[in-house]
Amino acid sequence: MKQLKVSSLSAENIDRIIEMAWEDRTPFDAIRAQFGITESEVKRIMRAQLLPKSYSKWRECVEACKTKHAKTRSEEISRFKSSRQRAISSNRISKSK
């Protein structure tokens, strides 16, 4: 996938990246696969978009969470998204019936 510059991302994409970054079961690899940005770029987005206290809390959660990095994930976890997350296809939220 072609690497995107963070500055070229739309507000909608940035919101989706933030949402995915907060989800415990969504690894940084899933964000990279969908948006073409690295973990460090996700951290940069989070720092810029969140309040300092919220960013610190997020970083603490990421450091403690084994599911955010593919290498430390349990082999039992084979999906990128939480089962409670709405279906997403091609970065568009599918309409639920």
C-alpha positions in Angstrom: 0.0 0.0 0.0 1.2 3.5 -0.8 2.3 5.5 2.2 0.1 8.5 2.8 1.3 11.7 4.4 -0.6 12.5 7.6 -1.3 16.1 6.3 -3.1 14.6 3.3 -5.7 12.7 5.5 -9.2 14.0 5.7 -10.9 14.9 9.0 -13.0 11.8 8.6 -10.0 9.6 8.2 -8.3 11.2 11.2 -11.4 10.5 13.3 -11.4 6.9 12.1 -7.7 6.5 12.9 -8.3 7.9 16.4 -11.2 5.5 16.9 -9.1 2.6 15.8 -6.2 3.6 18.0 -8.4 3.7 21.1 -9.8 0.2 20.4 -7.8 -2.5 22.3 -8.2 -5.2 19.7 -7.2 -3.1 16.7 -3.4 -3.4 16.1 -1.3 -0.7 14.6 -0.8 -3.1 11.6 -4.6 -2.8 10.8 -4.3 1.0 10.8 -1.3 0.7 8.5 -3.1 -1.7 6.2 -6.1 0.6 5.9 -4.4 4.1 5.9 -0.8 3.4 5.1 0.6 5.2 8.2 3.1 3.9 10.7 2.7 3.5 14.5 4.8 6.6 15.0 2.5 8.6 12.7 -0.5 7.3 14.6 1.1 8.6 17.8 1.8 11.9 16.2 -1.9 12.2 15.2 -3.1 11.2 18.7 -0.7 13.8 20.3 -2.0 16.6 18.0 -5.7 15.7 18.3 -6.1 14.7 21.9 -5.8 16.8 25.1 -2.5 16.2 26.8 -4.1 14.2 29.7 -6.1 12.0 27.2 -3.0 11.4 25.1 -1.1 10.3 28.3 -3.9 7.9 29.2 -4.0 6.5 25.7 -0.2 5.9 25.7 -0.5 4.1 29.1 -3.2 1.9 27.6 -1.2 1.1 24.5 1.9 0.2 26.6 -0.1 -2.1 28.7 -2.2 -3.7 25.9 -0.7 -6.8 24.3 -3.2 -6.7 21.4 -2.0 -3.4 19.9 1.1 -5.0 18.4 0.8 -8.0 16.2 3.9 -9.7 17.6 2.6 -9.7 21.1 -1.0 -10.7 20.3 -2.3 -14.1 21.3 -2.8 -16.5 18.3 -6.4 -16.8 19.5 -7.1 -13.3 18.3 -7.3 -13.4 14.5 -9.4 -10.3 13.7 -8.5 -6.6 13.5 -11.7 -5.3 15.0 -13.9 -5.7 18.0 -17.0 -7.8 17.6 -19.0 -4.8 18.8 -17.5 -2.5 16.1 -19.7 -1.6 13.2 -18.9 -3.3 9.9 -16.5 -1.4 7.8 -15.7 -1.9 4.1 -13.2 0.1 2.1 -13.1 2.6 5.0 -16.8 3.3 4.8 -19.2 2.3 7.5 -21.7 -0.2 6.1 -25.4 0.5 6.6 -26.9 -1.9 9.2 -30.3 -3.3 8.6 
